[in-house]
């Protein structure tokens, strides 16, 4: 076999060119499917959704990078294929948005992780405050009530219309009822305190390691797309000096 063109050192092989082009599309479709299924239904203001989407993009980014790399390889085996060259030029036009998109994932990941932790912490603090206030009011009602009806009214004010004394409890003397309710309140308070402490221990921490992984991966993928598209210099000139940014990329944008 002879070389495909003076610019290509690869042997001419239309079959390999078509195979690589087809595999490139397959990988890109798999990437889009993985990201779209994670993104649906969209919850733009939900930090958990944002973190899941960013993780899906980074996890599946090798697919789109390899799929894009297969296009110039396919073009190397058949450089005269017009539709393949047009597809490669179209992909190169998206190189700058892809690079910027991966770089933007770095601050988005950090902000979403911080926002998620703040939301969970705020909700837990509100629950703790509300529970503490209810038990304070309950103890106050038990200690200050002088009749069963008064205690019944206070319980419904604190816990709602369904709360109150049972028929058996209404028949007990107030002193005995007060002692029994105070013991129950103390037990319930201890159980809720343990539940809140368990929730606090299980709440998501600021994922520092994950944030670092996302940042490094996003930077690497951004640089990879920049090099692949020609946004960054890929070689040195004949005189040994550094070569500027690939001008073919900007010519592609102007087409």
C-alpha positions as CSV (number, residue, x, y, z in Angstrom):
1,X,0.0,0.0,0.0
2,X,1.2,3.5,-0.7
3,X,0.8,6.6,1.5
4,X,-2.6,8.3,1.3
5,X,-1.1,11.7,0.6
6,X,2.1,13.6,1.0
7,X,0.8,15.1,4.3
8,X,0.0,11.7,5.7
9,X,2.4,8.9,6.8
10,X,-0.5,6.5,7.2
11,X,-1.3,3.9,4.5
12,X,-4.5,4.6,2.6
13,X,-7.3,2.5,4.1
14,X,-10.9,3.6,3.5
15,X,-12.1,0.7,5.5
16,X,-10.1,1.7,8.6
17,X,-11.2,5.3,8.1
18,X,-14.9,4.3,8.0
19,X,-14.4,2.1,11.1
20,X,-12.7,4.8,13.1
21,X,-15.3,7.4,12.1
22,X,-18.2,5.0,13.1
23,X,-16.6,4.2,16.4
24,X,-16.1,7.9,17.0
25,X,-19.8,8.5,16.7
26,X,-20.6,5.5,18.9
27,X,-18.5,6.9,21.7
28,X,-19.9,10.3,21.4
29,X,-23.5,8.9,21.5
30,X,-22.7,6.9,24.6
31,X,-21.2,10.1,26.3
32,X,-24.3,12.1,25.4
33,X,-26.7,9.4,26.6
34,X,-24.8,9.1,30.0
35,X,-24.9,12.8,30.6
36,X,-28.5,13.3,29.4
37,X,-29.9,10.5,31.5
38,X,-28.2,12.0,34.6
39,X,-29.4,15.5,33.8
40,X,-33.1,14.5,33.4
41,X,-35.2,15.8,35.0
42,X,-33.3,19.1,35.3
43,X,-33.0,20.7,38.7
44,X,-30.7,23.6,38.0
45,X,-30.8,25.0,41.5
46,X,-30.3,21.7,43.3
47,X,-26.6,21.3,44.3
48,X,-27.0,17.5,44.5
49,X,-28.1,17.5,40.9
50,X,-25.2,19.8,39.9
51,X,-22.7,17.5,41.6
52,X,-24.2,14.4,39.9
53,X,-24.1,16.0,36.5
54,X,-20.5,17.2,36.9
55,X,-19.5,13.7,38.0
56,X,-21.2,12.1,35.0
57,X,-19.4,14.5,32.6
58,X,-16.0,13.9,34.1
59,X,-16.5,10.1,34.4
60,X,-17.6,9.8,30.8
61,X,-15.2,12.5,29.4
62,X,-12.7,9.9,28.1
63,X,-15.4,8.7,25.7
64,X,-15.8,12.1,24.0
65,X,-12.0,12.7,24.0
66,X,-11.2,9.4,22.5
67,X,-14.1,9.7,20.1
68,X,-12.8,13.1,18.9
69,X,-9.3,11.8,18.6
70,X,-10.5,9.0,16.3
71,X,-11.7,11.6,13.7
72,X,-8.2,12.9,12.7
73,X,-7.0,9.3,12.8
74,X,-9.8,8.3,10.4
75,X,-8.9,11.3,8.2
76,X,-5.3,10.2,8.2
77,X,-6.3,6.9,6.5
78,X,-8.5,8.7,4.0
79,X,-7.6,12.4,3.8
80,X,-9.6,13.1,0.7
81,X,-12.9,12.1,2.2
82,X,-15.0,15.3,2.0
83,X,-17.7,14.5,4.6
84,X,-15.1,13.2,7.1
85,X,-13.1,16.4,6.8
86,X,-16.2,18.5,7.2
87,X,-17.1,16.5,10.3
88,X,-13.6,17.1,11.7
89,X,-13.8,20.8,11.0
90,X,-17.2,20.9,12.7
91,X,-15.7,19.2,15.8
92,X,-12.8,21.6,15.9
93,X,-15.3,24.6,16.0
94,X,-16.5,23.2,19.3
95,X,-13.0,22.8,20.7
96,X,-12.9,26.2,22.4
97,X,-16.4,25.8,24.0
98,X,-15.5,22.3,25.2
99,X,-12.2,23.6,26.7
100,X,-14.0,26.5,28.5
101,X,-16.7,24.1,29.6
102,X,-14.3,21.7,31.3
103,X,-12.5,24.6,33.0
104,X,-15.8,26.0,34.2
105,X,-16.5,22.7,36.0
106,X,-13.8,23.6,38.5
107,X,-15.6,26.5,40.2
108,X,-19.0,24.9,39.7
109,X,-18.0,21.8,41.5
110,X,-16.6,23.8,44.4
111,X,-19.6,26.0,44.7
112,X,-22.1,23.1,44.4
113,X,-20.3,21.1,47.1
114,X,-20.2,24.1,49.5
115,X,-23.9,24.9,48.8
116,X,-25.0,21.3,49.4
117,X,-23.2,21.1,52.7
118,X,-24.6,24.5,53.8
119,X,-28.1,23.4,52.9
120,X,-27.9,20.2,54.9
121,X,-26.3,21.9,57.8
122,X,-29.0,24.7,57.9
123,X,-31.8,22.1,57.7
124,X,-30.3,20.1,60.5
125,X,-29.8,23.2,62.7
126,X,-33.4,24.2,62.1
127,X,-34.6,20.8,63.1
128,X,-32.5,20.8,66.2
129,X,-33.8,24.3,67.2
130,X,-37.5,23.3,66.5
131,X,-37.2,20.1,68.5
132,X,-35.5,21.8,71.4
133,X,-38.2,24.5,71.5
134,X,-41.0,21.9,71.4
135,X,-39.6,20.0,74.3
136,X,-39.0,23.1,76.3
137,X,-42.6,24.1,75.8
138,X,-43.7,20.6,76.7
139,X,-41.8,20.6,80.0
140,X,-43.1,24.0,80.8
141,X,-46.7,22.9,80.0
142,X,-46.4,19.8,82.2
143,X,-45.0,21.8,85.1
144,X,-47.4,24.7,85.0
145,X,-50.7,23.0,84.1
146,X,-53.1,22.6,87.1
147,X,-55.9,20.7,85.4
148,X,-56.3,18.0,82.7
149,X,-58.1,20.4,80.4
150,X,-55.4,23.0,80.6
151,X,-52.7,20.4,79.9
152,X,-54.7,19.1,77.0
153,X,-55.0,22.6,75.5
154,X,-51.3,23.2,75.8
155,X,-50.3,19.9,74.3
156,X,-52.5,20.7,71.2
157,X,-50.9,24.1,70.9
158,X,-47.5,22.6,70.8
159,X,-48.0,19.4,68.8
160,X,-51.2,20.0,66.9
161,X,-54.8,19.0,67.1
162,X,-54.2,15.2,67.2
163,X,-52.0,15.5,70.4
164,X,-53.5,15.2,73.8
165,X,-54.3,13.0,76.8
166,X,-55.8,9.6,76.5
167,X,-58.9,8.6,78.5
168,X,-56.8,6.6,80.9
169,X,-54.4,9.5,81.4
170,X,-57.3,11.9,82.1
171,X,-58.3,9.7,85.0
172,X,-54.9,9.9,86.8
173,X,-54.3,12.5,89.5
174,X,-52.4,15.5,88.2
175,X,-49.3,14.8,90.4
176,X,-49.0,11.2,89.1
177,X,-49.8,12.3,85.5
178,X,-47.2,15.1,85.7
179,X,-44.5,12.7,86.9
180,X,-45.3,10.1,84.2
181,X,-45.4,12.7,81.4
182,X,-42.1,14.2,82.5
183,X,-40.4,10.8,82.3
184,X,-41.9,10.2,78.8
185,X,-40.7,13.6,77.7
186,X,-37.2,13.0,78.9
187,X,-37.1,9.6,77.1
188,X,-38.4,11.1,73.9
189,X,-36.0,14.0,74.1
190,X,-33.1,11.6,74.5
191,X,-34.2,9.5,71.5
192,X,-34.5,12.6,69.3
193,X,-31.2,13.9,70.4
194,X,-29.6,10.6,69.4
195,X,-31.3,10.7,66.0
196,X,-30.2,14.3,65.4
197,X,-26.6,13.4,66.4
198,X,-26.7,10.4,64.0
199,X,-28.0,12.6,61.2
200,X,-25.2,15.1,61.9
201,X,-22.6,12.4,61.7
202,X,-24.0,11.1,58.4
203,X,-24.4,14.5,56.7
204,X,-22.3,15.0,53.6
205,X,-18.9,16.6,54.3
206,X,-17.3,19.0,51.9
207,X,-15.9,16.5,49.4
208,X,-12.4,17.8,49.3
209,X,-10.9,14.8,47.6
210,X,-13.6,14.7,45.0
211,X,-13.3,18.4,44.4
212,X,-9.6,18.0,43.8
213,X,-10.2,15.1,41.5
214,X,-12.8,17.1,39.5
215,X,-10.5,20.1,39.3
216,X,-7.4,18.1,38.0
217,X,-9.5,16.1,35.6
218,X,-11.3,19.1,34.2
219,X,-8.0,20.9,33.7
220,X,-6.5,17.9,32.0
221,X,-9.5,17.4,29.7
222,X,-9.5,21.1,28.9
223,X,-5.8,21.0,27.9
224,X,-6.4,17.8,25.9
225,X,-9.2,19.4,23.8
226,X,-7.1,22.5,23.4
227,X,-4.1,20.5,22.0
228,X,-6.3,18.2,19.9
229,X,-8.0,21.1,18.2
230,X,-4.8,23.2,17.7
231,X,-5.6,25.9,20.3
232,X,-2.3,25.2,21.9
233,X,1.0,24.7,20.1
234,X,1.8,21.1,19.4
235,X,5.3,21.2,18.0
236,X,8.3,23.4,17.3
237,X,9.3,25.1,14.2
238,X,12.1,24.0,11.9
239,X,14.5,26.5,13.5
240,X,13.8,25.1,16.9
241,X,11.8,28.0,18.2
242,X,8.4,27.6,19.7
243,X,5.5,27.4,17.3
244,X,2.5,29.6,17.8
245,X,-1.1,28.6,18.1
246,X,-2.3,26.5,15.2
247,X,-3.7,28.9,12.7
248,X,-5.8,26.1,11.0
249,X,-8.2,26.3,13.9
250,X,-9.0,29.9,13.3
251,X,-9.2,29.3,9.6
252,X,-11.7,26.6,10.4
253,X,-13.8,29.0,12.5
254,X,-13.8,31.4,9.6
255,X,-15.2,28.9,7.1
